[in-house]
């Protein structure tokens, strides 16, 4: 057998880090590192082996979207390691389906030895088998624990929302956190007047696109640009804020926010399933709305008038008709998704960059795609070229 080359994987999630008000020391990075190295030093075959640590601090184990984990798997696939070790199965993954895929498929195929110390599991002891029912049950328990914890966290968030507390990360544009109580918001002296002005312009009958043009002409920073000005080290909005401009969609989102009436609005989005990262928009009647929780920028009457104005024009409603290239065509200059122009007067839809066509972005001006039917043929040709078996037109239409 070749000399062991060991990948040590350590993970700590925010849920592990804080259990109530006490640190969960048994799962801390320091404890995991100490336990694993003590185990390796104790066994002569590993004592002098090459070791490398991969640490994900603050990442959930319910999915594999973790930077250090992905780097470790990449290097394992490249043949740099032939052994992987963790404190227990849950540190590697809490999804028993993914865990089973690694234990039964990937690691045996790559001839990787996997060790879980606290579970007393060493794949070298189960050559030709999968570890039996005991391993399966342990992974199911870890998976169930995560799902149960997810439900409890959601219940706690609902209770906070019912108290009028902000449960999302940052205050919306126009507000800042109250220094005395960060769970509640106060108007931002710099951006609240801009929000107030947007509502005033809408009450005067100006359409969202016209308001966007006006703000762009005056050089007022967009919400994304303003956020980066206040949080220069943040990764949010990076890459888009430099050439970002006010748009119709941004104005409509501001005019549609019930938060500006002084109400705390929570649970506007929900996970499709426990532990799932996929979120969907909740129905408006499912929102948790607590009026009068912070200072209002507009009153209720003004808000309702604006809603009638902006929703009175059917042309302003978004077209939700599905089509094959939806959200897949982007502008080659600004990198933003291009809109589909499907007028009743044309039989051949095409895509255009709204930031150039509607909002005056010079670099994107007059940027249009070929006709949609031509784009579909180009994509189909690319798929055929990259697939071992040729794909017929019928398959493309179904997809």
NUMI-268676 format. One line per field, with one value per residue (C-alpha): residue number from 1; x, y, z. Coordinates in Angstrom, 3 decimals. Example, Ala and Ser with C-alpha at 12.3 -4.5 7.8 and 13.67 -1.06 7.14 Angstrom:
! NUMI-268676
num = c(1_2)
xx = c(12.300_13.670)
yy = c(-4.500_-1.060)
zz = c(7.800_7.140)
//
This chain:
! NUMI-268676
num = c(1_2_3_4_5_6_7_8_9_10_11_12_13_14_15_16_17_18_19_20_21_22_23_24_25_26_27_28_29_30_31_32_33_34_35_36_37_38_39_40_41_42_43_44_45_46_47_48_49_50_51_52_53_54_55_56_57_58_59_60_61_62_63_64_65_66_67_68_69_70_71_72_73_74_75_76_77_78_79_80_81_82_83_84_85_86_87_88_89_90_91_92_93_94_95_96_97_98_99_100_101_102_103_104_105_106_107_108_109_110_111_112_113_114_115_116_117_118_119_120_121_122_123_124_125_126_127_128_129_130_131_132_133_134_135_136_137_138_139_140_141_142_143_144_145_146_147_148_149_150_151_152_153_154_155_156_157_158_159_160_161_162_163_164_165_166_167_168_169_170_171_172_173_174_175_176_177_178_179_180_181_182_183_184_185_186_187_188_189_190_191_192_193_194_195_196_197_198_199_200_201_202_203_204_205_206_207_208_209_210_211_212_213_214_215_216_217_218_219_220_221_222_223_224_225_226_227_228_229_230_231_232_233_234_235_236_237_238_239_240_241_242_243_244_245_246_247_248_249_250_251_252_253_254_255_256_257_258_259_260_261_262_263_264_265_266_267_268_269_270_271_272_273_274_275_276_277_278_279_280_281_282_283_284_285_286_287_288_289_290_291_292_293_294_295_296_297_298_299_300_301_302_303_304_305_306_307_308_309_310_311_312_313_314_315_316_317_318_319_320_321_322_323_324_325_326_327_328_329_330_331_332_333_334_335_336_337_338_339_340_341_342_343_344_345_346_347_348_349_350_351_352_353_354_355_356_357_358_359_360_361_362_363_364_365_366_367_368_369_370_371_372_373_374_375_376_377_378_379_380_381_382_383_384_385_386_387_388_389_390_391_392_393_394_395_396_397_398_399)
xx = c(0.000_1.309_2.256_-0.790_-1.384_-4.031_-6.668_-7.987_-11.421_-12.764_-16.118_-17.904_-21.317_-22.939_-25.452_-22.611_-20.787_-23.635_-25.852_-27.966_-25.462_-22.620_-19.995_-20.199_-16.584_-16.920_-17.361_-14.911_-12.193_-9.502_-11.092_-11.549_-7.944_-6.598_-8.719_-7.743_-4.005_-3.990_-5.646_-3.113_-0.139_-1.454_-1.451_2.040_0.928_-0.196_2.343_4.762_2.303_1.787_-1.135_-3.093_-6.035_-9.130_-11.270_-14.758_-15.656_-19.280_-20.657_-23.650_-23.176_-26.539_-24.917_-21.449_-21.308_-18.288_-15.006_-12.551_-14.622_-14.705_-10.957_-10.341_-12.483_-10.723_-7.302_-8.525_-9.720_-6.312_-4.651_-2.889_-4.464_-5.474_-6.963_-9.640_-10.372_-13.002_-14.156_-17.460_-19.798_-21.696_-18.536_-18.215_-21.913_-25.284_-27.088_-27.242_-27.816_-24.664_-22.759_-23.779_-22.725_-19.205_-18.924_-20.331_-19.437_-16.809_-14.314_-14.295_-13.912_-10.954_-9.579_-9.769_-9.671_-12.159_-11.998_-14.615_-13.119_-16.118_-18.205_-15.440_-15.546_-12.623_-13.420_-10.357_-12.331_-15.226_-13.604_-16.294_-19.097_-20.670_-20.389_-23.778_-26.978_-25.164_-23.479_-26.749_-28.660_-25.993_-26.155_-29.954_-29.818_-27.384_-29.608_-32.757_-31.041_-30.277_-33.838_-35.242_-32.865_-33.927_-37.593_-36.753_-34.777_-37.702_-40.095_-37.820_-37.655_-41.452_-41.708_-39.194_-41.127_-44.361_-42.627_-41.775_-38.058_-36.033_-34.999_-33.087_-29.489_-29.550_-32.145_-33.779_-32.711_-33.837_-33.252_-30.334_-30.145_-31.098_-27.840_-29.781_-31.507_-30.132_-33.276_-35.224_-34.639_-34.610_-34.679_-31.319_-30.790_-28.984_-31.321_-34.714_-35.218_-34.514_-37.165_-39.595_-38.876_-39.457_-42.894_-43.672_-42.758_-44.936_-47.832_-47.411_-47.979_-44.396_-43.818_-41.046_-38.932_-39.090_-38.125_-35.150_-34.034_-34.240_-32.175_-29.569_-29.316_-28.749_-26.035_-27.715_-26.033_-28.123_-28.918_-26.073_-23.559_-24.632_-24.294_-20.700_-19.909_-20.968_-19.559_-16.389_-15.210_-18.490_-18.853_-22.465_-23.037_-19.342_-18.857_-22.191_-22.234_-19.528_-21.702_-25.037_-27.867_-31.343_-33.878_-37.607_-37.493_-35.527_-37.992_-40.983_-39.451_-39.031_-42.573_-43.922_-42.188_-44.668_-41.750_-41.781_-45.185_-43.508_-44.528_-42.131_-42.551_-41.167_-41.255_-41.584_-39.510_-39.435_-37.360_-38.977_-37.982_-36.078_-32.317_-32.877_-31.010_-33.705_-36.071_-39.311_-41.474_-44.221_-47.748_-48.526_-51.186_-48.519_-46.299_-46.034_-46.815_-46.599_-47.583_-45.971_-42.649_-40.459_-40.756_-42.636_-41.280_-44.736_-48.147_-50.564_-52.824_-49.956_-48.687_-52.073_-52.394_-48.997_-49.976_-53.038_-50.937_-48.083_-50.370_-52.909_-50.880_-51.028_-47.966_-45.925_-46.659_-43.920_-44.306_-43.975_-44.546_-41.840_-39.460_-36.302_-33.705_-35.349_-32.711_-29.873_-29.076_-26.760_-25.264_-21.660_-20.792_-22.388_-23.046_-26.697_-29.574_-31.150_-34.891_-37.005_-38.855_-42.025_-44.389_-47.686_-46.512_-43.514_-43.410_-39.693_-38.764_-35.210_-33.299_-31.985_-30.067_-32.424_-29.548_-28.644_-32.051_-34.062_-31.654_-29.040_-25.977_-23.672_-21.674_-24.854_-26.748_-28.323_-27.046_-29.477_-29.287_-30.105_-33.707_-34.729_-35.188_-31.626_-30.248_-32.003_-30.355_-26.930_-27.460_-28.694_-25.603_-23.366_-25.131_-24.739_-21.019_-20.370_-22.449_-21.168_-24.503_-26.301_-29.476_-32.506_-34.756_-37.554_-35.419_-34.491_-38.157_-39.078_-36.178)
yy = c(0.000_3.507_5.978_7.719_11.285_12.637_15.318_16.521_18.102_20.359_22.120_24.396_25.869_28.871_26.489_24.441_27.569_28.912_26.606_28.890_31.218_28.730_27.753_24.139_23.293_19.667_20.846_23.761_23.962_23.667_20.546_18.860_19.623_18.292_15.128_14.289_14.899_12.882_9.988_10.161_10.386_7.369_5.148_4.382_4.118_7.781_9.268_10.522_10.874_14.053_16.003_19.006_20.689_22.001_24.170_25.567_27.848_28.991_26.719_24.394_20.686_20.290_20.914_20.726_24.369_25.036_26.482_24.336_21.202_21.812_22.459_19.231_17.167_18.735_17.799_14.298_13.878_15.113_12.325_14.475_12.558_8.956_9.315_11.610_11.969_13.838_13.981_12.334_11.887_15.098_17.205_15.850_16.131_16.126_15.088_11.288_10.950_12.941_11.178_7.810_8.912_9.676_6.544_4.092_5.632_8.358_7.266_3.569_4.543_6.828_4.294_6.828_5.637_7.516_7.632_9.001_8.942_9.301_6.951_4.322_4.011_3.179_2.248_-0.021_-2.341_-2.586_-3.518_-4.757_-3.592_-0.249_-0.376_-1.861_-0.565_1.129_3.645_4.326_4.966_7.329_9.439_9.477_10.711_13.505_14.497_14.459_16.581_19.271_19.286_19.497_22.374_24.146_23.965_25.310_28.211_29.085_28.989_31.353_33.712_33.751_34.707_37.525_38.743_38.806_41.100_43.485_42.701_42.716_39.151_39.687_40.844_44.553_47.346_48.198_51.270_54.381_52.961_52.127_50.007_51.695_51.966_51.355_48.239_46.762_44.641_47.796_50.508_54.275_56.485_57.067_60.863_60.430_58.086_58.544_61.906_60.132_57.514_60.278_62.089_58.919_58.551_62.245_61.956_58.870_60.672_63.461_60.897_60.273_56.715_54.557_54.713_58.521_58.634_56.378_58.690_61.697_60.093_58.945_62.441_63.894_61.349_59.970_56.702_53.564_51.436_49.079_51.889_53.498_50.158_49.743_53.313_52.442_48.878_49.047_45.570_43.842_41.320_42.327_44.234_43.938_43.900_45.525_48.742_50.462_50.807_50.404_52.790_53.381_51.255_50.829_47.603_49.228_52.123_49.773_47.692_50.802_51.988_48.542_48.214_48.257_48.894_52.602_52.984_52.185_48.528_45.696_43.107_39.603_36.157_37.532_34.590_31.020_27.894_25.308_22.605_22.316_22.798_23.801_26.848_27.359_30.124_31.280_34.367_33.897_34.986_38.478_37.174_34.966_37.915_38.884_42.603_44.560_48.243_51.188_49.560_52.396_55.932_56.017_57.724_57.774_57.366_54.559_56.716_57.865_54.308_53.021_55.845_54.963_51.290_52.200_54.411_52.002_48.989_50.774_50.333_46.708_47.357_47.778_44.244_41.677_38.964_35.635_33.485_30.780_30.447_28.315_31.111_32.877_34.564_33.045_35.857_38.545_41.757_41.414_44.881_45.128_41.436_41.990_39.830_41.084_41.630_39.847_42.116_40.291_42.868_41.825_43.620_41.334_37.603_37.254_38.195_39.292_40.393_43.841_45.440_47.590_49.589_50.785_50.989_52.483_53.930_55.543_53.434_54.475_51.228_49.147_51.465_49.699_46.287_43.720_39.991_38.011_36.890_34.383_31.596_32.150_32.109_28.813_27.279_28.521_27.043_23.762_23.530_24.157_21.427_18.961_19.764_19.183_16.023_12.558_11.615_13.966_15.506_15.778_18.757_17.033_16.716_20.414_21.403_19.323_20.782)
zz = c(0.000_-0.845_1.853_3.370_2.246_4.568_3.998_7.359_7.120_9.893_9.812_12.237_11.456_13.111_14.691_16.218_17.320_19.393_21.378_23.495_25.157_25.516_23.018_21.885_22.663_21.526_17.923_17.990_15.371_18.050_19.526_16.145_15.157_18.483_18.319_14.729_15.164_18.402_16.539_13.710_16.087_17.996_14.889_13.594_9.953_10.039_12.453_9.800_6.939_4.917_6.363_5.227_6.930_5.169_7.460_6.824_9.727_9.757_6.997_7.202_6.679_4.933_1.540_-0.005_-1.089_1.130_-0.194_1.766_1.156_-2.588_-2.630_-0.704_-3.074_-6.061_-4.701_-3.841_-7.428_-8.618_-6.631_-4.032_-1.123_-0.581_2.910_4.341_8.046_10.072_13.672_12.733_9.784_10.546_10.074_6.528_5.631_7.337_4.156_4.361_0.599_-0.220_2.540_1.131_-2.346_-1.118_1.046_-1.480_-4.856_-5.076_-2.406_-3.401_-7.069_-6.290_-3.763_-0.947_2.636_4.826_8.628_11.023_14.502_16.818_14.685_14.886_11.107_8.848_5.259_5.256_7.579_5.122_1.827_-0.529_1.792_2.709_6.498_7.202_8.716_11.598_9.259_7.434_10.663_11.978_8.826_8.889_12.493_11.571_8.634_10.794_13.426_10.844_9.518_13.050_13.841_10.640_11.681_15.157_13.687_11.394_14.373_16.296_13.310_13.066_16.739_16.230_13.181_15.188_17.695_14.872_14.904_11.685_10.915_7.663_7.449_6.608_6.794_3.493_1.508_3.405_6.882_9.171_12.309_15.542_17.577_20.780_19.438_16.182_15.715_14.880_12.259_12.050_8.908_7.243_7.046_3.707_1.824_3.491_1.658_-1.655_-0.888_0.098_-3.166_-5.219_-3.633_-4.206_-7.890_-8.217_-6.523_-9.071_-11.822_-12.950_-14.162_-12.623_-15.808_-15.824_-12.135_-12.880_-15.713_-13.398_-10.636_-13.162_-14.649_-11.174_-10.395_-7.270_-6.180_-6.571_-3.489_-4.455_-4.871_-1.600_0.214_-1.000_0.036_3.585_3.533_1.407_2.378_1.575_-1.258_-1.891_-5.147_-6.073_-9.846_-10.620_-8.610_-10.675_-13.752_-12.034_-12.843_-11.533_-13.386_-13.586_-11.587_-8.722_-8.514_-8.524_-5.730_-3.586_-4.291_-3.438_-0.048_2.814_5.194_4.317_6.054_9.388_9.378_10.149_7.400_7.831_6.212_2.673_1.493_2.701_2.087_-0.145_2.384_5.687_5.175_1.549_0.226_-2.402_-1.375_-2.930_-2.644_-0.061_-0.850_0.392_2.777_4.390_5.297_8.952_9.131_12.387_11.887_13.657_14.556_13.256_11.915_8.604_5.479_3.844_5.426_4.658_2.499_0.288_-0.030_-1.203_-3.750_-5.194_-5.467_-7.517_-9.797_-10.521_-10.947_-13.109_-16.308_-17.553_-19.739_-16.561_-15.379_-15.820_-18.420_-16.616_-19.701_-19.720_-22.672_-23.166_-22.798_-19.855_-17.625_-19.696_-22.154_-20.736_-22.082_-23.221_-21.844_-18.390_-17.731_-16.818_-17.956_-21.138_-21.465_-24.047_-26.432_-27.420_-28.824_-30.360_-33.487_-34.034_-34.646_-33.915_-30.299_-29.514_-26.408_-25.545_-22.656_-20.618_-19.161_-22.627_-24.237_-21.397_-18.858_-21.060_-20.292_-23.157_-23.361_-23.658_-25.977_-28.961_-27.805_-29.201_-29.679_-32.808_-33.049_-30.403_-32.954_-34.189_-30.622_-29.931_-33.007_-31.814_-28.340_-29.782_-32.010_-28.975_-26.993_-29.843_-30.159_-26.455_-26.028_-27.006_-28.503_-30.808_-29.456_-31.678_-32.139_-30.207_-27.071_-27.269_-27.533_-24.470_-22.457)
//
